[in-house]
């Protein structure tokens, strides 16, 4: 995915979530949009209900003690 502010390509986590009774239930996580959409299509066909898709960008964290950069999804 392309970041609007910096213009660089960033990795994104696509998370499929079911909300049932006020509870969030994680069903599927991937970094590939085609795989996420294929899973959603299969899930709707199988269970006749949709899922919420969250798009979570990776964040860069710098550890100054070890002088390394870690990327994580939050």
PQR file with spaces between the fields and no chain letter, atoms N, CA, C, O and H, PARSE charges and radii, in Angstrom:
ATOM       1  N    UNK     1       0.851   -1.167    0.000 -0.4000 1.5000
ATOM       2  CA   UNK     1       0.000    0.000    0.000 -0.0000 2.0000
ATOM       3  C    UNK     1       0.902    1.238    0.000  0.5500 1.7000
ATOM       4  O    UNK     1       1.962    1.231    0.626 -0.5500 1.4000
ATOM       5  N    UNK     2       0.499    2.264   -0.676 -0.4000 1.5000
ATOM       6  CA   UNK     2       1.282    3.482   -0.793 -0.0000 2.0000
ATOM       7  C    UNK     2       0.847    4.470    0.283  0.5500 1.7000
ATOM       8  O    UNK     2      -0.338    4.783    0.395 -0.5500 1.4000
ATOM       9  H    UNK     2      -0.362    2.269   -1.184  0.4000 1.0000
ATOM      10  N    UNK     3       1.798    4.965    1.079 -0.4000 1.5000
ATOM      11  CA   UNK     3       1.513    5.945    2.126 -0.0000 2.0000
ATOM      12  C    UNK     3       1.306    7.306    1.484  0.5500 1.7000
ATOM      13  O    UNK     3       2.117    7.729    0.660 -0.5500 1.4000
ATOM      14  H    UNK     3       2.761    4.712    0.988  0.4000 1.0000
ATOM      15  N    UNK     4       0.245    7.991    1.844 -0.4000 1.5000
ATOM      16  CA   UNK     4      -0.084    9.281    1.239 -0.0000 2.0000
ATOM      17  C    UNK     4       0.900   10.360    1.683  0.5500 1.7000
ATOM      18  O    UNK     4       1.332   11.176    0.868 -0.5500 1.4000
ATOM      19  H    UNK     4      -0.414    7.647    2.513  0.4000 1.0000
ATOM      20  N    UNK     5       1.258   10.374    2.969 -0.4000 1.5000
ATOM      21  CA   UNK     5       2.117   11.430    3.494 -0.0000 2.0000
ATOM      22  C    UNK     5       3.550   11.334    2.984  0.5500 1.7000
ATOM      23  O    UNK     5       4.092   12.315    2.475 -0.5500 1.4000
ATOM      24  H    UNK     5       0.907    9.712    3.631  0.4000 1.0000
ATOM      25  N    UNK     6       4.165   10.167    3.113 -0.4000 1.5000
ATOM      26  CA   UNK     6       5.580   10.040    2.747 -0.0000 2.0000
ATOM      27  C    UNK     6       5.794    9.574    1.310  0.5500 1.7000
ATOM      28  O    UNK     6       6.866    9.796    0.748 -0.5500 1.4000
ATOM      29  H    UNK     6       3.725    9.370    3.526  0.4000 1.0000
ATOM      30  N    UNK     7       4.792    8.932    0.703 -0.4000 1.5000
ATOM      31  CA   UNK     7       4.930    8.453   -0.659 -0.0000 2.0000
ATOM      32  C    UNK     7       5.665    7.136   -0.778  0.5500 1.7000
ATOM      33  O    UNK     7       5.939    6.684   -1.890 -0.5500 1.4000
ATOM      34  H    UNK     7       3.920    8.751    1.159  0.4000 1.0000
ATOM      35  N    UNK     8       5.997    6.498    0.356 -0.4000 1.5000
ATOM      36  CA   UNK     8       6.712    5.222    0.309 -0.0000 2.0000
ATOM      37  C    UNK     8       5.736    4.055    0.431  0.5500 1.7000
ATOM      38  O    UNK     8       4.619    4.203    0.926 -0.5500 1.4000
ATOM      39  H    UNK     8       5.775    6.864    1.260  0.4000 1.0000
ATOM      40  N    UNK     9       6.183    2.913   -0.026 -0.4000 1.5000
ATOM      41  CA   UNK     9       5.363    1.706    0.008 -0.0000 2.0000
ATOM      42  C    UNK     9       5.475    1.066    1.390  0.5500 1.7000
ATOM      43  O    UNK     9       6.578    0.754    1.841 -0.5500 1.4000
ATOM      44  H    UNK     9       7.091    2.793   -0.428  0.4000 1.0000
ATOM      45  N    UNK    10       4.328    0.867    2.072 -0.4000 1.5000
ATOM      46  CA   UNK    10       4.343    0.271    3.406 -0.0000 2.0000
ATOM      47  C    UNK    10       3.558   -1.033    3.389  0.5500 1.7000
ATOM      48  O    UNK    10       2.669   -1.233    2.561 -0.5500 1.4000
ATOM      49  H    UNK    10       3.432    1.120    1.706  0.4000 1.0000
ATOM      50  N    UNK    11       3.907   -1.916    4.325 -0.4000 1.5000
ATOM      51  CA   UNK    11       3.212   -3.189    4.446 -0.0000 2.0000
ATOM      52  C    UNK    11       1.959   -2.992    5.300  0.5500 1.7000
ATOM      53  O    UNK    11       1.961   -2.226    6.264 -0.5500 1.4000
ATOM      54  H    UNK    11       4.629   -1.754    4.997  0.4000 1.0000
ATOM      55  N    UNK    12       0.896   -3.693    4.930 -0.4000 1.5000
ATOM      56  CA   UNK    12      -0.390   -3.542    5.600 -0.0000 2.0000
ATOM      57  C    UNK    12      -0.901   -4.909    6.012  0.5500 1.7000
ATOM      58  O    UNK    12      -0.743   -5.884    5.277 -0.5500 1.4000
ATOM      59  H    UNK    12       0.894   -4.315    4.147  0.4000 1.0000
ATOM      60  N    UNK    13      -1.519   -4.984    7.191 -0.4000 1.5000
ATOM      61  CA   UNK    13      -2.141   -6.206    7.668 -0.0000 2.0000
ATOM      62  C    UNK    13      -3.646   -6.076    7.490  0.5500 1.7000
ATOM      63  O    UNK    13      -4.252   -5.114    7.963 -0.5500 1.4000
ATOM      64  H    UNK    13      -1.648   -4.193    7.788  0.4000 1.0000
ATOM      65  N    UNK    14      -4.249   -7.043    6.808 -0.4000 1.5000
ATOM      66  CA   UNK    14      -5.693   -7.080    6.624 -0.0000 2.0000
ATOM      67  C    UNK    14      -6.257   -8.087    7.616  0.5500 1.7000
ATOM      68  O    UNK    14      -5.901   -9.265    7.582 -0.5500 1.4000
ATOM      69  H    UNK    14      -3.758   -7.825    6.424  0.4000 1.0000
ATOM      70  N    UNK    15      -7.138   -7.622    8.501 -0.4000 1.5000
ATOM      71  CA   UNK    15      -7.692   -8.480    9.543 -0.0000 2.0000
ATOM      72  C    UNK    15      -9.208   -8.561    9.350  0.5500 1.7000
ATOM      73  O    UNK    15      -9.891   -7.540    9.281 -0.5500 1.4000
ATOM      74  H    UNK    15      -7.426   -6.665    8.529  0.4000 1.0000
ATOM      75  N    UNK    16      -9.725   -9.799    9.262 -0.4000 1.5000
ATOM      76  CA   UNK    16     -11.156  -10.034    9.132 -0.0000 2.0000
ATOM      77  C    UNK    16     -11.702  -10.319   10.526  0.5500 1.7000
ATOM      78  O    UNK    16     -11.214  -11.212   11.219 -0.5500 1.4000
ATOM      79  H    UNK    16      -9.170  -10.629    9.318  0.4000 1.0000
ATOM      80  N    UNK    17     -12.727   -9.553   10.939 -0.4000 1.5000
ATOM      81  CA   UNK    17     -13.251   -9.616   12.289 -0.0000 2.0000
ATOM      82  C    UNK    17     -14.759   -9.803   12.235  0.5500 1.7000
ATOM      83  O    UNK    17     -15.447   -9.204   11.408 -0.5500 1.4000
ATOM      84  H    UNK    17     -13.124   -8.828   10.376  0.4000 1.0000
ATOM      85  N    UNK    18     -15.262  -10.649   13.133 -0.4000 1.5000
ATOM      86  CA   UNK    18     -16.698  -10.825   13.296 -0.0000 2.0000
ATOM      87  C    UNK    18     -17.089  -10.158   14.611  0.5500 1.7000
ATOM      88  O    UNK    18     -16.444  -10.371   15.638 -0.5500 1.4000
ATOM      89  H    UNK    18     -14.704  -11.136   13.805  0.4000 1.0000
ATOM      90  N    UNK    19     -18.148   -9.349   14.576 -0.4000 1.5000
ATOM      91  CA   UNK    19     -18.659   -8.721   15.787 -0.0000 2.0000
ATOM      92  C    UNK    19     -19.965   -9.411   16.131  0.5500 1.7000
ATOM      93  O    UNK    19     -20.942   -9.338   15.386 -0.5500 1.4000
ATOM      94  H    UNK    19     -18.673   -9.176   13.742  0.4000 1.0000
ATOM      95  N    UNK    20     -19.964  -10.082   17.273 -0.4000 1.5000
ATOM      96  CA   UNK    20     -21.117  -10.880   17.663 -0.0000 2.0000
ATOM      97  C    UNK    20     -21.370  -10.661   19.155  0.5500 1.7000
ATOM      98  O    UNK    20     -20.517  -10.988   19.981 -0.5500 1.4000
ATOM      99  H    UNK    20     -19.170  -10.142   17.878  0.4000 1.0000
ATOM     100  N    UNK    21     -22.530  -10.113   19.506 -0.4000 1.5000
ATOM     101  CA   UNK    21     -22.864   -9.883   20.900 -0.0000 2.0000
ATOM     102  C    UNK    21     -21.954   -8.871   21.577  0.5500 1.7000
ATOM     103  O    UNK    21     -21.691   -8.976   22.775 -0.5500 1.4000
ATOM     104  H    UNK    21     -23.223   -9.848   18.835  0.4000 1.0000
ATOM     105  N    UNK    22     -21.476   -7.900   20.827 -0.4000 1.5000
ATOM     106  CA   UNK    22     -20.571   -6.898   21.371 -0.0000 2.0000
ATOM     107  C    UNK    22     -19.137   -7.376   21.525  0.5500 1.7000
ATOM     108  O    UNK    22     -18.304   -6.637   22.050 -0.5500 1.4000
ATOM     109  H    UNK    22     -21.690   -7.814   19.854  0.4000 1.0000
ATOM     110  N    UNK    23     -18.825   -8.577   21.087 -0.4000 1.5000
ATOM     111  CA   UNK    23     -17.477   -9.144   21.179 -0.0000 2.0000
ATOM     112  C    UNK    23     -16.843   -9.161   19.794  0.5500 1.7000
ATOM     113  O    UNK    23     -17.520   -9.395   18.792 -0.5500 1.4000
ATOM     114  H    UNK    23     -19.502   -9.178   20.660  0.4000 1.0000
ATOM     115  N    UNK    24     -15.552   -8.913   19.749 -0.4000 1.5000
ATOM     116  CA   UNK    24     -14.797   -8.978   18.491 -0.0000 2.0000
ATOM     117  C    UNK    24     -14.102  -10.323   18.424  0.5500 1.7000
ATOM     118  O    UNK    24     -13.360  -10.693   19.334 -0.5500 1.4000
ATOM     119  H    UNK    24     -15.002   -8.723   20.562  0.4000 1.0000
ATOM     120  N    UNK    25     -14.340  -11.049   17.351 -0.4000 1.5000
ATOM     121  CA   UNK    25     -13.735  -12.364   17.164 -0.0000 2.0000
ATOM     122  C    UNK    25     -12.897  -12.305   15.896  0.5500 1.7000
ATOM     123  O    UNK    25     -13.429  -12.098   14.805 -0.5500 1.4000
ATOM     124  H    UNK    25     -14.943  -10.748   16.612  0.4000 1.0000
ATOM     125  N    UNK    26     -11.565  -12.491   16.038 -0.4000 1.5000
ATOM     126  CA   UNK    26     -10.671  -12.502   14.872 -0.0000 2.0000
ATOM     127  C    UNK    26     -10.881  -13.792   14.093  0.5500 1.7000
ATOM     128  O    UNK    26     -10.854  -14.882   14.665 -0.5500 1.4000
ATOM     129  H    UNK    26     -11.133  -12.659   16.924  0.4000 1.0000
ATOM     130  N    UNK    27     -11.091  -13.666   12.795 -0.4000 1.5000
ATOM     131  CA   UNK    27     -11.297  -14.821   11.936 -0.0000 2.0000
ATOM     132  C    UNK    27     -10.112  -15.100   11.030  0.5500 1.7000
ATOM     133  O    UNK    27      -9.802  -16.261   10.762 -0.5500 1.4000
ATOM     134  H    UNK    27     -11.113  -12.780   12.331  0.4000 1.0000
ATOM     135  N    UNK    28      -9.433  -14.041   10.547 -0.4000 1.5000
ATOM     136  CA   UNK    28      -8.400  -14.234    9.533 -0.0000 2.0000
ATOM     137  C    UNK    28      -7.478  -13.019    9.504  0.5500 1.7000
ATOM     138  O    UNK    28      -7.944  -11.887    9.641 -0.5500 1.4000
ATOM     139  H    UNK    28      -9.685  -13.098   10.765  0.4000 1.0000
ATOM     140  N    UNK    29      -6.172  -13.239    9.328 -0.4000 1.5000
ATOM     141  CA   UNK    29      -5.190  -12.158    9.189 -0.0000 2.0000
ATOM     142  C    UNK    29      -4.246  -12.504    8.053  0.5500 1.7000
ATOM     143  O    UNK    29      -3.803  -13.646    7.930 -0.5500 1.4000
ATOM     144  H    UNK    29      -5.793  -14.158    9.218  0.4000 1.0000
ATOM     145  N    UNK    30      -3.937  -11.516    7.221 -0.4000 1.5000
ATOM     146  CA   UNK    30      -2.980  -11.706    6.144 -0.0000 2.0000
ATOM     147  C    UNK    30      -2.457  -10.349    5.676  0.5500 1.7000
ATOM     148  O    UNK    30      -3.038   -9.309    5.987 -0.5500 1.4000
ATOM     149  H    UNK    30      -4.297  -10.588    7.321  0.4000 1.0000
ATOM     150  N    UNK    31      -1.368  -10.370    4.936 -0.4000 1.5000
ATOM     151  CA   UNK    31      -0.837   -9.142    4.351 -0.0000 2.0000
ATOM     152  C    UNK    31      -1.156   -9.051    2.859  0.5500 1.7000
ATOM     153  O    UNK    31      -0.774   -8.080    2.205 -0.5500 1.4000
ATOM     154  H    UNK    31      -0.896  -11.215    4.683  0.4000 1.0000
ATOM     155  N    UNK    32      -1.846  -10.043    2.319 -0.4000 1.5000
ATOM     156  CA   UNK    32      -2.190  -10.091    0.898 -0.0000 2.0000
ATOM     157  C    UNK    32      -3.667   -9.751    0.720  0.5500 1.7000
ATOM     158  O    UNK    32      -4.526  -10.452    1.255 -0.5500 1.4000
ATOM     159  H    UNK    32      -2.156  -10.832    2.850  0.4000 1.0000
ATOM     160  N    UNK    33      -3.977   -8.694   -0.016 -0.4000 1.5000
ATOM     161  CA   UNK    33      -5.359   -8.241   -0.197 -0.0000 2.0000
ATOM     162  C    UNK    33      -6.177   -9.258   -0.991  0.5500 1.7000
ATOM     163  O    UNK    33      -7.355   -9.462   -0.698 -0.5500 1.4000
ATOM     164  H    UNK    33      -3.280   -8.124   -0.450  0.4000 1.0000
ATOM     165  N    UNK    34      -5.576   -9.890   -1.982 -0.4000 1.5000
ATOM     166  CA   UNK    34      -6.322  -10.870   -2.783 -0.0000 2.0000
ATOM     167  C    UNK    34      -6.722  -12.069   -1.942  0.5500 1.7000
ATOM     168  O    UNK    34      -7.826  -12.593   -2.087 -0.5500 1.4000
ATOM     169  H    UNK    34      -4.619   -9.724   -2.220  0.4000 1.0000
ATOM     170  N    UNK    35      -5.832  -12.504   -1.067 -0.4000 1.5000
ATOM     171  CA   UNK    35      -6.141  -13.632   -0.193 -0.0000 2.0000
ATOM     172  C    UNK    35      -7.230  -13.266    0.816  0.5500 1.7000
ATOM     173  O    UNK    35      -8.085  -14.096    1.128 -0.5500 1.4000
ATOM     174  H    UNK    35      -4.935  -12.078   -0.950  0.4000 1.0000
ATOM     175  N    UNK    36      -7.209  -12.038    1.326 -0.4000 1.5000
ATOM     176  CA   UNK    36      -8.230  -11.581    2.269 -0.0000 2.0000
ATOM     177  C    UNK    36      -9.606  -11.527    1.601  0.5500 1.7000
ATOM     178  O    UNK    36     -10.601  -11.950    2.190 -0.5500 1.4000
ATOM     179  H    UNK    36      -6.515  -11.364    1.073  0.4000 1.0000
ATOM     180  N    UNK    37      -9.659  -11.013    0.386 -0.4000 1.5000
ATOM     181  CA   UNK    37     -10.940  -10.932   -0.328 -0.0000 2.0000
ATOM     182  C    UNK    37     -11.453  -12.318   -0.713  0.5500 1.7000
ATOM     183  O    UNK    37     -12.660  -12.560   -0.695 -0.5500 1.4000
ATOM     184  H    UNK    37      -8.851  -10.670   -0.092  0.4000 1.0000
ATOM     185  N    UNK    38     -10.537  -13.230   -1.062 -0.4000 1.5000
ATOM     186  CA   UNK    38     -10.930  -14.599   -1.372 -0.0000 2.0000
ATOM     187  C    UNK    38     -11.507  -15.297   -0.133  0.5500 1.7000
ATOM     188  O    UNK    38     -12.493  -16.027   -0.233 -0.5500 1.4000
ATOM     189  H    UNK    38      -9.556  -13.033   -1.077  0.4000 1.0000
ATOM     190  N    UNK    39     -10.888  -15.071    1.032 -0.4000 1.5000
ATOM     191  CA   UNK    39     -11.402  -15.644    2.267 -0.0000 2.0000
ATOM     192  C    UNK    39     -12.779  -15.080    2.593  0.5500 1.7000
ATOM     193  O    UNK    39     -13.671  -15.821    3.005 -0.5500 1.4000
ATOM     194  H    UNK    39     -10.086  -14.479    1.113  0.4000 1.0000
ATOM     195  N    UNK    40     -12.959  -13.770    2.411 -0.4000 1.5000
ATOM     196  CA   UNK    40     -14.259  -13.150    2.702 -0.0000 2.0000
ATOM     197  C    UNK    40     -15.340  -13.709    1.781  0.5500 1.7000
ATOM     198  O    UNK    40     -16.458  -13.975    2.222 -0.5500 1.4000
ATOM     199  H    UNK    40     -12.235  -13.168    2.076  0.4000 1.0000
ATOM     200  N    UNK    41     -15.011  -13.883    0.519 -0.4000 1.5000
ATOM     201  CA   UNK    41     -15.961  -14.448   -0.432 -0.0000 2.0000
ATOM     202  C    UNK    41     -16.372  -15.862   -0.015  0.5500 1.7000
ATOM     203  O    UNK    41     -17.554  -16.203   -0.046 -0.5500 1.4000
ATOM     204  H    UNK    41     -14.102  -13.666    0.161  0.4000 1.0000
ATOM     205  N    UNK    42     -15.389  -16.683    0.375 -0.4000 1.5000
ATOM     206  CA   UNK    42     -15.674  -18.040    0.828 -0.0000 2.0000
ATOM     207  C    UNK    42     -16.518  -18.026    2.098  0.5500 1.7000
ATOM     208  O    UNK    42     -17.463  -18.806    2.217 -0.5500 1.4000
ATOM     209  H    UNK    42     -14.429  -16.405    0.400  0.4000 1.0000
ATOM     210  N    UNK    43     -16.193  -17.149    3.051 -0.4000 1.5000
ATOM     211  CA   UNK    43     -16.891  -17.091    4.329 -0.0000 2.0000
ATOM     212  C    UNK    43     -18.359  -16.694    4.133  0.5500 1.7000
ATOM     213  O    UNK    43     -19.251  -17.277    4.750 -0.5500 1.4000
ATOM     214  H    UNK    43     -15.426  -16.515    2.955  0.4000 1.0000
ATOM     215  N    UNK    44     -18.602  -15.709    3.280 -0.4000 1.5000
ATOM     216  CA   UNK    44     -19.976  -15.268    3.013 -0.0000 2.0000
ATOM     217  C    UNK    44     -20.773  -16.378    2.341  0.5500 1.7000
ATOM     218  O    UNK    44     -21.939  -16.596    2.668 -0.5500 1.4000
ATOM     219  H    UNK    44     -17.878  -15.236    2.779  0.4000 1.0000
ATOM     220  N    UNK    45     -20.148  -17.073    1.408 -0.4000 1.5000
ATOM     221  CA   UNK    45     -20.832  -18.170    0.719 -0.0000 2.0000
ATOM     222  C    UNK    45     -21.151  -19.307    1.681  0.5500 1.7000
ATOM     223  O    UNK    45     -22.207  -19.930    1.575 -0.5500 1.4000
ATOM     224  H    UNK    45     -19.201  -16.896    1.142  0.4000 1.0000
ATOM     225  N    UNK    46     -20.253  -19.580    2.614 -0.4000 1.5000
ATOM     226  CA   UNK    46     -20.426  -20.700    3.544 -0.0000 2.0000
ATOM     227  C    UNK    46     -21.405  -20.402    4.689  0.5500 1.7000
ATOM     228  O    UNK    46     -22.245  -21.239    5.019 -0.5500 1.4000
ATOM     229  H    UNK    46     -19.395  -19.074    2.701  0.4000 1.0000
ATOM     230  N    UNK    47     -21.296  -19.208    5.294 -0.4000 1.5000
ATOM     231  CA   UNK    47     -22.050  -18.889    6.496 -0.0000 2.0000
ATOM     232  C    UNK    47     -23.158  -17.846    6.289  0.5500 1.7000
ATOM     233  O    UNK    47     -23.900  -17.564    7.229 -0.5500 1.4000
ATOM     234  H    UNK    47     -20.613  -18.528    5.025  0.4000 1.0000
ATOM     235  N    UNK    48     -23.290  -17.272    5.102 -0.4000 1.5000
ATOM     236  CA   UNK    48     -24.298  -16.275    4.781 -0.0000 2.0000
ATOM     237  C    UNK    48     -24.267  -15.064    5.722  0.5500 1.7000
ATOM     238  O    UNK    48     -25.318  -14.523    6.065 -0.5500 1.4000
ATOM     239  H    UNK    48     -22.687  -17.501    4.338  0.4000 1.0000
ATOM     240  N    UNK    49     -23.084  -14.642    6.136 -0.4000 1.5000
ATOM     241  CA   UNK    49     -22.916  -13.418    6.918 -0.0000 2.0000
ATOM     242  C    UNK    49     -21.561  -12.811    6.588  0.5500 1.7000
ATOM     243  O    UNK    49     -20.607  -13.523    6.273 -0.5500 1.4000
ATOM     244  H    UNK    49     -22.230  -15.082    5.857  0.4000 1.0000
ATOM     245  N    UNK    50     -21.489  -11.497    6.664 -0.4000 1.5000
ATOM     246  CA   UNK    50     -20.263  -10.799    6.301 -0.0000 2.0000
ATOM     247  C    UNK    50     -19.342  -10.586    7.490  0.5500 1.7000
ATOM     248  O    UNK    50     -19.709  -10.823    8.641 -0.5500 1.4000
ATOM     249  H    UNK    50     -22.263  -10.918    6.920  0.4000 1.0000
ATOM     250  N    UNK    51     -18.133  -10.131    7.178 -0.4000 1.5000
ATOM     251  CA   UNK    51     -17.127   -9.827    8.187 -0.0000 2.0000
ATOM     252  C    UNK    51     -16.663   -8.389    8.001  0.5500 1.7000
ATOM     253  O    UNK    51     -16.780   -7.822    6.915 -0.5500 1.4000
ATOM     254  H    UNK    51     -17.835   -9.939    6.243  0.4000 1.0000
ATOM     255  N    UNK    52     -16.143   -7.814    9.059 -0.4000 1.5000
ATOM     256  CA   UNK    52     -15.557   -6.488    9.023 -0.0000 2.0000
ATOM     257  C    UNK    52     -14.082   -6.617    8.684  0.5500 1.7000
ATOM     258  O    UNK    52     -13.377   -7.424    9.290 -0.5500 1.4000
ATOM     259  H    UNK    52     -16.048   -8.275    9.942  0.4000 1.0000
ATOM     260  N    UNK    53     -13.605   -5.832    7.720 -0.4000 1.5000
ATOM     261  CA   UNK    53     -12.197   -5.890    7.354 -0.0000 2.0000
ATOM     262  C    UNK    53     -11.488   -4.655    7.892  0.5500 1.7000
ATOM     263  O    UNK    53     -11.869   -3.528    7.576 -0.5500 1.4000
ATOM     264  H    UNK    53     -14.178   -5.177    7.227  0.4000 1.0000
ATOM     265  N    UNK    54     -10.457   -4.869    8.704 -0.4000 1.5000
ATOM     266  CA   UNK    54      -9.642   -3.784    9.232 -0.0000 2.0000
ATOM     267  C    UNK    54      -8.335   -3.734    8.458  0.5500 1.7000
ATOM     268  O    UNK    54      -7.748   -4.769    8.142 -0.5500 1.4000
ATOM     269  H    UNK    54     -10.148   -5.785    8.961  0.4000 1.0000
ATOM     270  N    UNK    55      -7.888   -2.533    8.158 -0.4000 1.5000
ATOM     271  CA   UNK    55      -6.622   -2.337    7.463 -0.0000 2.0000
ATOM     272  C    UNK    55      -5.668   -1.677    8.452  0.5500 1.7000
ATOM     273  O    UNK    55      -5.885   -0.540    8.870 -0.5500 1.4000
ATOM     274  H    UNK    55      -8.364   -1.692    8.414  0.4000 1.0000
ATOM     275  N    UNK    56      -4.606   -2.401    8.827 -0.4000 1.5000
ATOM     276  CA   UNK    56      -3.683   -1.930    9.852 -0.0000 2.0000
ATOM     277  C    UNK    56      -2.303   -1.743    9.228  0.5500 1.7000
ATOM     278  O    UNK    56      -1.678   -2.725    8.827 -0.5500 1.4000
ATOM     279  H    UNK    56      -4.430   -3.325    8.487  0.4000 1.0000
ATOM     280  N    UNK    57      -1.810   -0.499    9.135 -0.4000 1.5000
ATOM     281  CA   UNK    57      -0.479   -0.286    8.558 -0.0000 2.0000
ATOM     282  C    UNK    57       0.622   -0.667    9.550  0.5500 1.7000
ATOM     283  O    UNK    57       0.410   -0.651   10.762 -0.5500 1.4000
ATOM     284  H    UNK    57      -2.318    0.299    9.461  0.4000 1.0000
ATOM     285  N    UNK    58       1.795   -1.009    9.022 -0.4000 1.5000
ATOM     286  CA   UNK    58       2.923   -1.333    9.893 -0.0000 2.0000
ATOM     287  C    UNK    58       3.524   -0.038   10.425  0.5500 1.7000
ATOM     288  O    UNK    58       3.539    0.989    9.747 -0.5500 1.4000
ATOM     289  H    UNK    58       1.967   -1.022    8.037  0.4000 1.0000
ATOM     290  N    UNK    59       4.018   -0.116   11.655 -0.4000 1.5000
ATOM     291  CA   UNK    59       4.640    1.049   12.275 -0.0000 2.0000
ATOM     292  C    UNK    59       6.117    0.760   12.501  0.5500 1.7000
ATOM     293  O    UNK    59       6.510   -0.359   12.831 -0.5500 1.4000
ATOM     294  H    UNK    59       4.006   -0.950   12.207  0.4000 1.0000
ATOM     295  N    UNK    60       6.919    1.793   12.315 -0.4000 1.5000
ATOM     296  CA   UNK    60       8.357    1.676   12.469 -0.0000 2.0000
ATOM     297  C    UNK    60       8.733    2.073   13.899  0.5500 1.7000
ATOM     298  O    UNK    60       8.373    3.152   14.369 -0.5500 1.4000
ATOM     299  H    UNK    60       6.600    2.702   12.047  0.4000 1.0000
ATOM     300  N    UNK    61       9.467    1.178   14.588 -0.4000 1.5000
ATOM     301  CA   UNK    61       9.941    1.468   15.939 -0.0000 2.0000
ATOM     302  C    UNK    61      11.464    1.380   15.941  0.5500 1.7000
ATOM     303  O    UNK    61      12.043    0.402   15.468 -0.5500 1.4000
ATOM     304  H    UNK    61       9.759    0.301   14.206  0.4000 1.0000
ATOM     305  N    UNK    62      12.098    2.409   16.477 -0.4000 1.5000
ATOM     306  CA   UNK    62      13.556    2.436   16.543 -0.0000 2.0000
ATOM     307  C    UNK    62      13.996    2.141   17.962  0.5500 1.7000
ATOM     308  O    UNK    62      13.589    2.833   18.895 -0.5500 1.4000
ATOM     309  H    UNK    62      11.627    3.203   16.862  0.4000 1.0000
ATOM     310  N    UNK    63      14.822    1.120   18.136 -0.4000 1.5000
ATOM     311  CA   UNK    63      15.399    0.768   19.433 -0.0000 2.0000
ATOM     312  C    UNK    63      16.782    1.406   19.504  0.5500 1.7000
ATOM     313  O    UNK    63      17.723    0.939   18.862 -0.5500 1.4000
ATOM     314  H    UNK    63      15.152    0.557   17.378  0.4000 1.0000
ATOM     315  N    UNK    64      16.900    2.476   20.291 -0.4000 1.5000
ATOM     316  CA   UNK    64      18.144    3.240   20.316 -0.0000 2.0000
ATOM     317  C    UNK    64      19.266    2.498   21.041  0.5500 1.7000
ATOM     318  O    UNK    64      20.439    2.770   20.787 -0.5500 1.4000
ATOM     319  H    UNK    64      16.136    2.855   20.812  0.4000 1.0000
ATOM     320  N    UNK    65      18.933    1.571   21.932 -0.4000 1.5000
ATOM     321  CA   UNK    65      19.990    0.829   22.642 -0.0000 2.0000
ATOM     322  C    UNK    65      20.694   -0.148   21.711  0.5500 1.7000
ATOM     323  O    UNK    65      21.923   -0.229   21.699 -0.5500 1.4000
ATOM     324  H    UNK    65      17.980    1.350   22.138  0.4000 1.0000
ATOM     325  N    UNK    66      19.914   -0.888   20.932 -0.4000 1.5000
ATOM     326  CA   UNK    66      20.490   -1.866   20.015 -0.0000 2.0000
ATOM     327  C    UNK    66      20.709   -1.306   18.620  0.5500 1.7000
ATOM     328  O    UNK    66      21.292   -1.969   17.762 -0.5500 1.4000
ATOM     329  H    UNK    66      18.916   -0.822   20.942  0.4000 1.0000
ATOM     330  N    UNK    67      20.246   -0.095   18.397 -0.4000 1.5000
ATOM     331  CA   UNK    67      20.383    0.600   17.116 -0.0000 2.0000
ATOM     332  C    UNK    67      19.829   -0.218   15.956  0.5500 1.7000
ATOM     333  O    UNK    67      20.512   -0.468   14.963 -0.5500 1.4000
ATOM     334  H    UNK    67      19.773    0.444   19.094  0.4000 1.0000
ATOM     335  N    UNK    68      18.562   -0.631   16.111 -0.4000 1.5000
ATOM     336  CA   UNK    68      17.910   -1.357   15.025 -0.0000 2.0000
ATOM     337  C    UNK    68      16.459   -0.907   14.913  0.5500 1.7000
ATOM     338  O    UNK    68      15.877   -0.370   15.856 -0.5500 1.4000
ATOM     339  H    UNK    68      18.007   -0.428   16.917  0.4000 1.0000
ATOM     340  N    UNK    69      15.904   -1.137   13.757 -0.4000 1.5000
ATOM     341  CA   UNK    69      14.525   -0.737   13.458 -0.0000 2.0000
ATOM     342  C    UNK    69      13.657   -1.979   13.389  0.5500 1.7000
ATOM     343  O    UNK    69      13.987   -2.945   12.700 -0.5500 1.4000
ATOM     344  H    UNK    69      16.376   -1.573   12.990  0.4000 1.0000
ATOM     345  N    UNK    70      12.542   -1.946   14.108 -0.4000 1.5000
ATOM     346  CA   UNK    70      11.569   -3.032   14.085 -0.0000 2.0000
ATOM     347  C    UNK    70      10.267   -2.525   13.478  0.5500 1.7000
ATOM     348  O    UNK    70       9.849   -1.396   13.733 -0.5500 1.4000
ATOM     349  H    UNK    70      12.274   -1.161   14.667  0.4000 1.0000
ATOM     350  N    UNK    71       9.641   -3.361   12.683 -0.4000 1.5000
ATOM     351  CA   UNK    71       8.335   -3.038   12.118 -0.0000 2.0000
ATOM     352  C    UNK    71       7.297   -3.944   12.763  0.5500 1.7000
ATOM     353  O    UNK    71       7.497   -5.155   12.856 -0.5500 1.4000
ATOM     354  H    UNK    71       9.980   -4.279   12.476  0.4000 1.0000
ATOM     355  N    UNK    72       6.185   -3.357   13.211 -0.4000 1.5000
ATOM     356  CA   UNK    72       5.131   -4.148   13.831 -0.0000 2.0000
ATOM     357  C    UNK    72       3.767   -3.583   13.450  0.5500 1.7000
ATOM     358  O    UNK    72       3.641   -2.425   13.051 -0.5500 1.4000
ATOM     359  H    UNK    72       6.022   -2.373   13.135  0.4000 1.0000
ATOM     360  N    UNK    73       2.763   -4.422   13.583 -0.4000 1.5000
ATOM     361  CA   UNK    73       1.376   -4.018   13.330 -0.0000 2.0000
ATOM     362  C    UNK    73       0.712   -3.754   14.666  0.5500 1.7000
ATOM     363  O    UNK    73       0.807   -4.580   15.575 -0.5500 1.4000
ATOM     364  H    UNK    73       2.865   -5.362   13.907  0.4000 1.0000
ATOM     365  N    UNK    74       0.050   -2.635   14.804 -0.4000 1.5000
ATOM     366  CA   UNK    74      -0.634   -2.321   16.051 -0.0000 2.0000
ATOM     367  C    UNK    74      -2.078   -2.008   15.811  0.5500 1.7000
ATOM     368  O    UNK    74      -2.812   -1.718   16.756 -0.5500 1.4000
ATOM     369  H    UNK    74      -0.027   -1.965   14.066  0.4000 1.0000
